[in-house]
Amino acid sequence: MKAIRITDGHAEVVEERCIADGKCVTICPQHAKKVESAIPVVKDFLASRLPVGASIAPSFVAAFGSESVGSFIAALKKLGFAYVEETAEGAEWVALAHQKLVKAGKGPVLTSCCPAIVNLIKVYYPQLLPYLAPVVSPMVAHGRIMKKRYGAETKIVFIGPCIAKKGEIEEELPGIDAVLTFTELQEMLDEEHIDLAVLEEEIFDGDRAISAHAFASPGGLARSAMLSTDLLSDQVVTIDGLEETIEFLNRFAEIKDSLKLVELLACRGGCVMGPGMAGEAPVFARRNRLISYAGQRLRARGFTESAFPSITDLKPTGYIEPKLNRVYQNCGNQGISPSEDQIKQVLAKTGKFTPEDELNCGACGYNSCREKAVAVLNNMAEIDMCIPFMRARAESRANLVLKFTPNAIFVVDSDLKILEVNPAAEEMFQCRQNRVLGQKLSTIMNPKHFEVALNEQGIVTGEVSFPSYGIIAWQAIFYVKKEDVLIGIFADLTEEKQQRERLALVTGETLEKAQEVIDKQMRVAQEIAGLLGETTAETKVLLTKLIKLFQNEDGKT
């Protein structure tokens, strides 16, 4: 029902839109959606001093097998349940209530047994609430029966395949205190190491159900209400599957006058295919178990399919009639209805300008591009949830990178055959893509480094020379395991290398000249020093002689 809002790339369930059918739990490949477990609550009940009763949905045989019913009951008693009964008893009363509505000419009557369907109508089809049977579900009906039978203080736990039942008990419908799915029950049995195969068989408490053991199968209510389940019946229709139900409700106004009863089930295949079922058996196997068990119970009571008991005869002395009436709340409020111009503006942001551009692929989770645009305008989705558009944009950007990068790029398969070359590679290695695609890489270069990357499934980097092309490059070659391809990226270092060589040559020459200048300066200095030394020595000799001469003239020594 598109009850998941995407905000900043994160998903959250929008409670007021969710109908709790559980499909998101079963369909999500990442198992990101979890159902709140009732195991802790039930364990607290069982650990208390209060008696705890179990109401078992008719579909239990589809999950655990009809050949071990007695052992199944014993397993529940071993867990601590004081009473174990079949919800089918409540289902018979619910079927009788629907039968009375049909006979009273209140039709067309939409059945109210499936809580996901009730949620669907309350939220998305509130205009059809007058047609929805004002009758509680079999779960609630049986819970009320058990409360009367064993005392109001008794805690009643419904055990079945339905996730929507967990939300149903939060409404003002007293009778059930907790809901366990069959999956949760199996978890409890495994935790306590309870093996059905080794338990002595026991029987149901309050064993009064007769006609409603097939209630979990499509047509089960109509059958129990003694209404025709013939596929050709023009007055009773059974629809299972949420998509099929939505399609029917969308056309309800066209066909309602020809119908008396419409049995609606959210799960395709009925309750035996509920999201909380245990085991992996296919729908036909589950249905066969259910029908076989229903037949066994009829024969055990002295009835046959050809002599099916009248529902009005199934109320002998001692039966407890529960309160069945209920009222519904109109929960319909699904946001704005945007104008055509607003929708077109959103579509244009994802490259959809004409009806032909609207792929309606459903990849975003919505049935059409227009439906997704409405969700965007209601803040339920984001523009970039359009996968084809985002992919095209990503591919466009990737193509821009490949086209305009100055680095040569080769993509080759594990046989070293060329899958892709970009324009820089064409220019650098003097090749044309249309001529080299499918050719061996060896026709262009020595593939040894690609072979190393393939064998080691790693990355090879380093400087490499291609003399035949006059190129020196820095290479990075790596293996992409998911695609089983090798990608080689080559950055041209030729000009840089040449510049470094020229710089080295100039530097060398400069150093050489500098050394020559230094040497020459040293020679000059030495020559000057030599001349100065000679001149100084001569001057010293002359001055010494002059001093001696003056001393002799004065007669002094």
C-alpha positions as CSV (number, residue, x, y, z in Angstrom):
1,M,0.0,0.0,0.0
2,K,3.0,2.3,-0.4
3,A,3.0,2.8,3.4
4,I,6.8,3.2,3.5
5,R,8.1,6.8,3.4
6,I,11.6,7.5,2.0
7,T,13.3,10.4,3.7
8,D,17.0,11.2,3.1
9,G,17.5,7.8,1.7
10,H,16.0,6.0,4.7
11,A,12.8,4.1,4.9
12,E,10.2,4.3,7.6
13,V,6.7,2.7,8.0
14,V,3.9,5.2,8.0
15,E,1.5,3.7,10.5
16,E,-1.6,5.5,9.4
17,R,-1.2,4.1,5.8
18,C,-0.1,0.6,6.8
19,I,-2.6,-2.2,6.7
20,A,-0.3,-4.7,8.4
21,D,-0.7,-7.4,5.7
22,G,3.0,-8.3,6.3
23,K,4.0,-8.5,2.6
24,C,6.9,-6.1,3.2
25,V,8.3,-8.6,5.8
26,T,8.2,-11.6,3.4
27,I,9.3,-9.8,0.2
28,C,12.2,-7.7,1.4
29,P,15.4,-9.5,0.2
30,Q,17.5,-7.8,3.0
31,H,15.0,-8.8,5.7
32,A,15.0,-5.2,6.8
33,K,11.5,-5.3,8.1
34,K,10.9,-7.2,11.4
35,V,7.6,-8.0,13.2
36,E,7.5,-7.1,16.9
37,S,7.7,-10.4,18.7
38,A,5.1,-11.3,21.3
39,I,7.3,-14.1,22.8
40,P,8.4,-12.0,25.9
41,V,4.8,-11.1,26.7
42,V,3.6,-14.7,26.3
43,K,6.5,-16.0,28.4
44,D,5.5,-13.5,31.2
45,F,1.9,-14.9,31.0
46,L,3.1,-18.5,31.3
47,A,5.4,-17.6,34.2
48,S,2.6,-15.9,36.1
49,R,0.1,-17.7,38.3
50,L,-2.8,-16.8,36.0
51,P,-4.1,-19.6,33.7
52,V,-3.2,-19.1,30.0
53,G,-5.3,-20.4,27.1
54,A,-4.3,-20.9,23.5
55,S,-6.6,-20.2,20.6
56,I,-5.2,-22.1,17.6
57,A,-6.0,-20.8,14.1
58,P,-7.5,-23.5,11.7
59,S,-4.4,-23.2,9.5
60,F,-2.2,-24.8,12.2
61,V,-2.3,-28.2,10.3
62,A,-0.9,-26.5,7.2
63,A,2.1,-25.4,9.3
64,F,2.7,-28.4,11.5
65,G,0.9,-31.3,9.7
66,S,-2.4,-33.0,10.4
67,E,-0.8,-36.3,11.3
68,S,0.6,-34.9,14.6
69,V,-2.3,-32.8,15.9
70,G,-2.2,-34.6,19.3
71,S,1.5,-34.1,19.7
72,F,1.1,-30.4,18.7
73,I,-1.5,-30.0,21.5
74,A,0.9,-31.8,23.9
75,A,3.7,-29.4,22.9
76,L,1.6,-26.4,23.8
77,K,0.7,-27.9,27.2
78,K,4.4,-28.6,27.8
79,L,5.1,-24.9,27.1
80,G,2.7,-24.1,29.9
81,F,-0.6,-23.4,28.3
82,A,-3.5,-24.6,30.6
83,Y,-6.0,-24.7,27.8
84,V,-5.7,-25.4,24.1
85,E,-8.7,-24.8,21.8
86,E,-9.4,-24.3,18.1
87,T,-10.3,-20.8,16.8
88,A,-12.7,-22.7,14.5
89,E,-15.3,-22.6,17.2
90,G,-15.3,-18.8,17.0
91,A,-15.3,-19.0,13.2
92,E,-18.6,-20.9,13.2
93,W,-20.3,-18.1,15.1
94,V,-18.8,-15.5,12.7
95,A,-20.0,-17.6,9.7
96,L,-23.5,-17.7,11.2
97,A,-23.5,-13.9,11.7
98,H,-22.5,-13.4,8.0
99,Q,-25.2,-15.9,6.9
100,K,-27.8,-13.9,8.9
101,L,-26.7,-10.6,7.2
102,V,-27.0,-12.2,3.7
103,K,-30.4,-13.7,4.5
104,A,-31.6,-10.3,5.8
105,G,-30.8,-8.8,2.5
106,K,-28.0,-6.6,3.8
107,G,-25.9,-7.4,0.8
108,P,-23.6,-7.2,-0.8
109,V,-21.8,-8.1,2.4
110,L,-18.0,-7.8,2.5
111,T,-16.5,-10.3,5.0
112,S,-14.7,-8.9,8.0
113,C,-12.6,-11.9,9.0
114,C,-9.3,-10.7,7.6
115,P,-7.9,-7.8,9.6
116,A,-5.7,-6.7,6.7
117,I,-8.8,-6.4,4.5
118,V,-10.6,-4.5,7.3
119,N,-7.6,-2.1,7.5
120,L,-7.6,-1.7,3.7
121,I,-11.2,-0.7,3.6
122,K,-11.0,1.6,6.7
123,V,-7.9,3.5,5.3
124,Y,-8.3,3.4,1.5
125,Y,-12.0,2.6,0.8
126,P,-13.9,4.2,3.7
127,Q,-16.8,4.8,1.4
128,L,-17.3,1.0,1.4
129,L,-17.5,0.7,5.2
130,P,-21.4,0.4,5.1
131,Y,-20.9,-2.9,3.2
132,L,-18.3,-4.3,5.6
133,A,-19.9,-6.9,7.9
134,P,-20.1,-5.4,11.4
135,V,-18.8,-8.6,12.8
136,V,-15.6,-9.3,14.8
137,S,-13.1,-11.8,13.5
138,P,-13.0,-15.5,14.5
139,M,-10.0,-14.7,16.7
140,V,-11.8,-12.1,18.8
141,A,-15.0,-14.2,18.9
142,H,-13.2,-17.3,20.2
143,G,-11.2,-15.2,22.7
144,R,-14.4,-14.0,24.2
145,I,-15.8,-17.6,24.3
146,M,-12.7,-18.7,26.2
147,K,-12.8,-15.8,28.6
148,K,-16.4,-16.8,29.5
149,R,-15.5,-20.5,29.7
150,Y,-12.4,-20.3,31.9
151,G,-12.8,-16.9,33.6
152,A,-12.1,-13.3,32.7
153,E,-8.7,-13.4,34.4
154,T,-7.5,-16.1,32.0
155,K,-4.9,-14.8,29.5
156,I,-5.8,-15.8,26.0
157,V,-3.1,-16.1,23.3
158,F,-4.1,-16.4,19.7
159,I,-1.6,-18.5,17.6
160,G,-1.8,-18.2,13.9
161,P,-0.2,-17.2,10.6
162,C,-1.3,-13.5,10.5
163,I,0.7,-10.4,11.3
164,A,-2.3,-8.1,11.1
165,K,-3.8,-9.9,14.1
166,K,-1.1,-8.2,16.2
167,G,-2.6,-4.8,15.3
168,E,-6.1,-6.0,15.7
169,I,-5.8,-6.6,19.4
170,E,-4.7,-3.0,19.9
171,E,-8.2,-1.9,18.9
172,E,-11.0,-1.8,21.4
173,L,-11.9,-5.4,20.8
174,P,-11.4,-7.3,24.1
175,G,-11.0,-11.0,24.0
176,I,-7.3,-11.7,23.1
177,D,-4.3,-10.7,25.2
178,A,-1.5,-11.5,22.9
179,V,-0.8,-12.8,19.4
180,L,1.9,-15.3,18.4
181,T,2.7,-16.2,14.8
182,F,3.4,-19.8,14.0
183,T,6.9,-18.8,13.3
184,E,7.2,-17.4,16.8
185,L,5.7,-20.5,18.3
186,Q,8.2,-22.6,16.5
187,E,11.0,-20.4,17.9
188,M,9.6,-21.1,21.4
189,L,9.4,-24.9,20.8
190,D,13.0,-24.9,19.5
191,E,14.2,-22.8,22.5
192,E,12.7,-25.4,24.9
193,H,13.9,-28.3,22.8
194,I,10.4,-29.7,22.5
195,D,10.2,-32.4,19.9
196,L,6.6,-33.3,18.7
197,A,7.7,-36.7,17.6
198,V,8.4,-37.9,21.2
199,L,5.3,-36.5,22.9
200,E,2.2,-38.4,23.9
201,E,-0.8,-37.1,22.1
202,E,-3.5,-35.0,23.8
203,I,-6.8,-33.6,22.7
204,F,-8.2,-30.1,22.4
205,D,-10.0,-28.6,25.3
206,G,-13.5,-27.4,24.7
207,D,-13.6,-29.6,21.5
208,R,-16.8,-28.2,19.9
209,A,-15.8,-26.9,16.5
210,I,-17.3,-29.0,13.6
211,S,-17.7,-27.1,10.3
212,A,-15.1,-24.3,10.3
213,H,-11.8,-26.3,10.1
214,A,-11.4,-25.3,6.5
215,F,-11.9,-21.6,7.3
216,A,-8.3,-20.7,6.4
217,S,-8.8,-21.6,2.8
218,P,-10.5,-19.3,0.2
219,G,-14.2,-19.9,0.4
220,G,-13.9,-21.3,3.9
221,L,-16.4,-18.8,5.4
222,A,-18.9,-19.2,2.6
223,R,-18.7,-23.0,3.0
224,S,-19.2,-22.8,6.8
225,A,-22.1,-20.4,6.3
226,M,-23.8,-22.9,4.0
227,L,-23.5,-20.5,1.0
228,S,-22.5,-21.6,-2.5
229,T,-18.8,-21.7,-3.1
230,D,-19.3,-22.7,-6.7
231,L,-16.8,-20.9,-9.0
232,L,-19.8,-20.2,-11.3
233,S,-21.9,-18.7,-8.5
234,D,-23.0,-15.2,-9.4
235,Q,-24.0,-14.2,-5.9
236,V,-21.0,-15.3,-3.8
237,V,-17.5,-14.3,-4.7
238,T,-14.2,-15.3,-3.1
239,I,-11.1,-13.2,-3.7
240,D,-7.7,-14.0,-2.3
241,G,-4.7,-11.8,-2.8
242,L,-4.3,-8.1,-2.0
243,E,-3.8,-6.9,-5.6
244,E,-6.9,-8.9,-6.7
245,T,-8.8,-7.4,-3.8
246,I,-7.8,-3.9,-4.7
247,E,-8.8,-4.4,-8.3
248,F,-12.2,-5.7,-7.2
249,L,-12.8,-2.9,-4.8
250,N,-11.9,-0.3,-7.5
251,R,-14.7,-1.8,-9.6
252,F,-17.1,-2.6,-6.7
253,A,-19.7,0.1,-7.7
254,E,-20.1,-1.6,-11.1
255,I,-20.9,-5.1,-9.9
256,K,-22.2,-4.8,-6.3
257,D,-25.9,-5.1,-7.2
258,S,-25.4,-8.7,-8.5
259,L,-23.6,-10.0,-5.3
260,K,-24.7,-11.1,-1.9
261,L,-21.5,-12.0,-0.2
262,V,-17.8,-11.2,-1.1
263,E,-15.2,-13.2,0.9
264,L,-12.0,-11.2,0.9
265,L,-8.6,-12.5,2.0
266,A,-5.4,-10.4,1.8
267,C,-3.1,-13.4,1.3
268,R,-3.1,-15.2,-2.0
269,G,-4.0,-18.8,-1.2
270,G,-5.8,-17.7,2.0
271,C,-4.5,-17.9,5.6
272,V,-2.5,-21.0,4.9
273,M,-0.1,-18.6,3.1
274,G,0.0,-16.0,5.8
275,P,3.4,-14.2,6.5
276,G,3.6,-15.8,9.9
277,M,3.4,-19.4,8.7
278,A,6.1,-21.9,9.8
279,G,7.7,-24.2,7.3
280,E,8.3,-24.0,3.6
281,A,5.5,-26.2,2.1
282,P,3.9,-24.8,-1.1
283,V,0.3,-23.6,-1.2
284,F,-1.2,-26.8,-2.7
285,A,0.4,-28.9,0.0
286,R,-0.8,-26.7,2.8
287,R,-4.3,-26.6,1.3
288,N,-4.4,-30.3,1.0
289,R,-3.4,-30.7,4.7
290,L,-6.2,-28.3,5.7
291,I,-8.9,-29.9,3.6
292,S,-7.9,-33.4,4.7
293,Y,-8.0,-32.4,8.4
294,A,-11.4,-30.7,7.9
295,G,-12.8,-33.9,6.4
296,Q,-11.4,-36.0,9.2
297,R,-13.1,-33.8,11.8
298,L,-16.4,-34.0,10.0
299,R,-16.3,-37.8,9.7
300,A,-15.3,-38.0,13.4
301,R,-18.6,-36.2,14.2
302,G,-20.7,-38.4,12.0
303,F,-20.9,-36.0,9.0
304,T,-19.7,-36.2,5.4
305,E,-19.2,-33.7,2.7
306,S,-22.5,-34.8,1.1
307,A,-24.3,-34.5,4.5
308,F,-22.7,-31.3,5.7
309,P,-24.2,-30.1,9.0
310,S,-26.4,-27.0,9.0
311,I,-24.7,-24.2,10.9
312,T,-27.9,-23.5,12.8
313,D,-27.7,-27.1,14.2
314,L,-24.3,-26.6,15.7
315,K,-25.4,-24.9,18.9
316,P,-26.3,-27.6,21.4
317,T,-26.7,-26.9,25.1
318,G,-23.4,-25.7,26.6
319,Y,-22.2,-23.7,23.7
320,I,-21.3,-20.1,24.5
321,E,-22.4,-17.4,22.1
322,P,-20.0,-14.5,22.0
323,K,-20.7,-10.9,21.4
324,L,-20.0,-10.4,17.7
325,N,-21.0,-6.8,16.8
326,R,-18.4,-4.1,16.1
327,V,-18.2,-0.7,14.6
328,Y,-15.6,0.7,12.2
329,Q,-13.6,4.0,12.3
330,N,-13.1,5.9,9.0
331,C,-9.3,6.3,8.7
332,G,-9.2,7.6,5.2
333,N,-6.8,10.5,4.8
334,Q,-4.3,9.9,2.1
335,G,-2.8,13.3,1.5
336,I,-3.2,15.8,-1.3
337,S,-4.5,15.2,-4.8
338,P,-2.0,17.2,-6.8
339,S,-2.8,19.0,-10.0
340,E,-1.8,17.8,-13.5
341,D,0.8,20.6,-13.7
342,Q,2.4,19.6,-10.4
343,I,2.6,16.0,-11.5
344,K,4.2,17.0,-14.8
345,Q,6.8,19.1,-13.0
346,V,7.9,16.1,-10.9
347,L,8.0,13.9,-14.0
348,A,10.1,16.4,-15.8
349,K,12.7,16.3,-13.1
350,T,13.3,12.6,-13.9
351,G,13.5,13.2,-17.7
352,K,9.8,12.3,-18.4
353,F,8.3,14.9,-20.7
354,T,5.9,12.8,-22.7
355,P,3.8,9.7,-22.0
356,E,6.3,7.6,-24.0
357,D,9.0,8.6,-21.4
358,E,7.0,7.0,-18.6
359,L,8.3,3.5,-18.4
360,N,6.0,2.4,-15.5
361,C,8.5,-0.3,-14.7
362,G,7.6,-0.4,-11.0
363,A,11.3,-0.5,-9.9
364,C,10.6,2.4,-7.5
365,G,7.9,0.4,-5.8
366,Y,5.0,2.3,-7.3
367,N,2.8,1.0,-10.1
368,S,3.4,3.9,-12.5
369,C,5.6,7.0,-12.9
370,R,2.6,9.2,-12.2
371,E,1.7,7.3,-9.0
372,K,5.3,7.8,-7.8
373,A,5.1,11.5,-8.7
374,V,2.0,11.9,-6.5
375,A,4.0,10.1,-3.7
376,V,6.8,12.7,-4.1
377,L,4.3,15.5,-3.8
378,N,2.9,13.9,-0.7
379,N,6.4,13.6,0.8
380,M,6.2,9.8,0.6
381,A,9.0,9.3,-1.9
382,E,12.1,11.1,-3.3
383,I,12.8,12.2,-6.8
384,D,15.9,10.1,-7.2
385,M,14.0,6.9,-6.5
386,C,13.6,6.5,-10.3
387,I,16.1,3.7,-11.0
388,P,16.1,4.0,-14.9
389,F,16.6,7.8,-14.6
390,M,19.4,7.5,-12.0
391,R,21.1,4.7,-14.0
392,A,20.9,6.8,-17.2
393,R,22.4,9.8,-15.4
394,A,25.1,7.6,-13.8
395,E,25.9,6.1,-17.2
396,S,26.0,9.5,-18.8
397,R,28.4,10.8,-16.1
398,A,30.5,7.7,-16.5
399,N,30.6,8.2,-20.2
400,L,31.7,11.8,-19.7
401,V,34.6,10.6,-17.5
402,L,35.6,8.0,-20.1
403,K,35.3,10.4,-22.9
404,F,37.1,13.4,-21.5
405,T,39.7,11.9,-19.1
406,P,43.3,12.4,-20.4
407,N,44.2,9.0,-19.2
408,A,44.0,6.0,-21.5
409,I,41.5,3.3,-20.3
410,F,41.3,-0.3,-21.6
411,V,38.7,-2.8,-20.4
412,V,39.4,-6.4,-21.3
413,D,37.8,-9.7,-20.4
414,S,39.5,-12.7,-18.6
415,D,40.6,-13.9,-22.0
416,L,42.4,-10.6,-22.5
417,K,40.1,-9.6,-25.3
418,I,39.4,-5.9,-25.6
419,L,35.9,-4.8,-24.5
420,E,36.3,-1.1,-24.4
421,V,38.8,1.7,-25.1
422,N,38.3,5.4,-24.5
423,P,39.3,8.3,-26.9
424,A,42.5,9.0,-24.9
425,A,43.5,5.3,-25.4
426,E,42.8,5.6,-29.1
427,E,45.1,8.6,-29.4
428,M,47.8,7.4,-27.1
429,F,48.1,3.9,-28.6
430,Q,47.2,4.8,-32.2
431,C,44.1,2.5,-32.5
432,R,40.4,2.8,-33.2
433,Q,37.8,1.3,-31.0
434,N,35.7,-0.2,-33.8
435,R,38.8,-2.0,-35.1
436,V,40.2,-3.4,-31.8
437,L,37.1,-4.5,-30.0
438,G,37.1,-8.2,-29.6
439,Q,40.8,-8.4,-30.5
440,K,43.5,-9.7,-28.2
441,L,45.2,-7.0,-26.1
442,S,48.5,-8.4,-27.3
443,T,47.8,-6.7,-30.7
444,I,48.4,-3.4,-28.9
445,M,50.7,-4.0,-26.0
446,N,52.5,-6.7,-24.0
447,P,49.7,-8.1,-21.8
448,K,52.1,-9.4,-19.0
449,H,51.0,-6.9,-16.4
450,F,47.3,-7.6,-17.1
451,E,48.0,-11.3,-16.7
452,V,49.6,-10.7,-13.3
453,A,46.6,-8.7,-12.2
454,L,44.3,-11.5,-13.4
455,N,46.2,-14.3,-11.8
456,E,46.6,-12.4,-8.5
457,Q,43.2,-10.8,-8.8
458,G,44.8,-7.7,-7.4
459,I,46.2,-4.4,-8.7
460,V,49.4,-3.8,-10.6
461,T,50.9,-0.3,-10.6
462,G,54.2,1.3,-11.7
463,E,55.9,3.1,-14.5
464,V,56.0,1.4,-17.9
465,S,57.5,2.2,-21.2
466,F,56.0,1.7,-24.7
467,P,58.9,2.3,-27.1
468,S,56.9,1.5,-30.2
469,Y,54.5,4.3,-29.4
470,G,57.2,6.6,-27.8
471,I,55.2,6.6,-24.6
472,I,56.2,6.4,-20.9
473,A,53.2,6.0,-18.6
474,W,52.1,5.3,-15.1
475,Q,49.8,2.3,-15.1
476,A,47.2,1.0,-12.7
477,I,45.7,-2.4,-13.7
478,F,43.0,-4.1,-11.5
479,Y,40.6,-7.0,-11.7
480,V,36.9,-6.6,-11.2
481,K,35.7,-10.0,-9.9
482,K,31.9,-9.2,-10.1
483,E,32.2,-8.4,-13.8
484,D,35.1,-10.7,-14.5
485,V,37.0,-7.9,-16.4
486,L,40.3,-6.2,-16.1
487,I,40.6,-2.4,-16.3
488,G,43.9,-0.7,-17.2
489,I,44.4,3.0,-16.7
490,F,47.5,4.6,-18.2
491,A,48.6,8.2,-17.4
492,D,51.0,9.6,-20.0
493,L,54.3,10.6,-18.4
494,T,56.2,11.1,-21.6
495,E,56.3,14.9,-21.7
496,E,56.8,15.0,-17.9
497,K,59.7,12.5,-18.3
498,Q,61.2,14.5,-21.1
499,Q,60.9,17.7,-19.0
500,R,62.7,15.9,-16.1
501,E,65.4,14.8,-18.4
502,R,65.9,18.3,-19.9
503,L,65.9,19.7,-16.4
504,A,68.5,17.1,-15.3
505,L,70.6,18.0,-18.4
506,V,70.4,21.7,-17.6
507,T,71.1,21.1,-14.0
508,G,74.2,19.0,-14.9
509,E,75.5,21.5,-17.2
510,T,75.0,24.3,-14.7
511,L,76.8,22.4,-12.0
512,E,79.7,21.7,-14.4
513,K,80.0,25.4,-15.3
514,A,79.8,26.4,-11.7
515,Q,82.6,23.9,-10.8
516,E,84.7,25.4,-13.6
517,V,84.2,28.9,-12.2
518,I,85.1,27.8,-8.8
519,D,88.2,26.1,-10.0
520,K,89.3,29.2,-12.0
521,Q,88.6,31.5,-9.0
522,M,90.7,29.2,-6.9
523,R,93.6,29.4,-9.4
524,V,93.4,33.2,-9.5
525,A,93.3,33.4,-5.8
526,Q,96.3,31.1,-5.5
527,E,98.2,33.1,-8.1
528,I,97.4,36.4,-6.4
529,A,98.4,34.9,-3.1
530,G,101.7,33.8,-4.6
531,L,102.5,37.2,-6.0
532,L,101.5,38.9,-2.8
533,G,103.8,36.5,-0.9
534,E,106.8,37.3,-3.1
535,T,106.2,41.0,-2.9
536,T,105.9,40.9,0.9
537,A,109.1,39.0,1.3
538,E,111.1,41.4,-0.9
539,T,109.6,44.4,1.0
540,K,110.6,42.8,4.3
541,V,114.2,42.3,3.2
542,L,114.5,45.9,1.9
543,L,113.1,47.4,5.1
544,T,115.3,45.3,7.3
545,K,118.4,46.6,5.4
546,L,117.1,50.2,5.8
547,I,116.7,49.8,9.5
548,K,120.2,48.4,9.9
549,L,121.6,51.3,7.8
550,F,120.1,53.9,10.1
551,Q,121.3,52.1,13.2
552,N,124.9,52.1,11.9
553,E,124.8,55.8,11.2
554,D,123.8,56.7,14.8
555,G,126.4,54.3,16.2
556,K,123.9,52.4,18.0
557,T,123.3,48.7,17.9
